[in-house]
Amino acid sequence: MRKLPTLMLIAGLSLCGCSSGGGGTEPQITSFTATPASLPTGGGTVTLAWNVTGATSLSINQGVGAVSPATTGSTTASVTAATAFLLSATNAAGTVTATASVCVSGAVSLAVTGPSSYTCGALFEAQFAVTNGSCDTLTVTSIDLVDIVNSGTCSASAPSSYSPTTASVPAGETVTVLNLQTSAFCCTPGPTCSAVCSSTTDVSVATSAGSLTTDAGYTIDLMNCGTICM
């Protein structure tokens, strides 16, 4: 009967021993880089370099696979589109990760949205948007509109050059750089007030990456317009 407390005590000591003990230290990734971090259109080759301590194995996704040595080293990879490489460093204590991203430059384009045609008395409204497919932030400095007269004689009374309402276009984003609204199309008072013309408009946007041009995609038809500008 006196042995029962002793057995209980031994069982308690054994259980405590199973729950104690350290799990070790996970690896530490000091650095993981992709060079160059940006590539021209079409892509190219980048060098992936790492500096790791305490790892027993390393691997990189995007088809690269296991890499060595598990301390400091590098490898190369081909990139054709924007890619995020994930480095996984593993030991008995666990796995840690780090990411290195590569940007591949794409097209920078200009688009105009709004009505497809304007007639006498119609209010003019159009939005001018820039899509920045490059790897750097784009700065827009001016938007110029050039009327191309197809028939008759007419000239715009509104300004032909505008400053952007939003000048900065981050990489990979589309931003409306100008939301333009002007007064209605009308006829300037004179001996005879009748604007007889038809025209289209070309758009040119000056940016830090160069000039972007496009057909505005709308026509202006003021044939026999008798609405007097106020």
Beta strands, then each sheet from edge to edge (+ up, - down):
strand 1: 28-35
strand 2: 38-39
strand 3: 44-53
strand 4: 57-60
strand 5: 65-67
strand 6: 72-79
strand 7: 83-91
strand 8: 94-104
strand 9: 108-113
strand 10: 117-119
strand 11: 123-132
strand 12: 138-153
strand 13: 161-162
strand 14: 168-169
strand 15: 174-184
strand 16: 196-207
strand 17: 210-221
sheet 1: 1+ 3- 6+
sheet 2: 2+ 8+ 7- 4+ 5-
sheet 3: 9+ 11- 15+
sheet 4: 10+ 17+ 16- 12+ 13-
sheet 5: 10+ 17+ 16- 12+ 14-
end
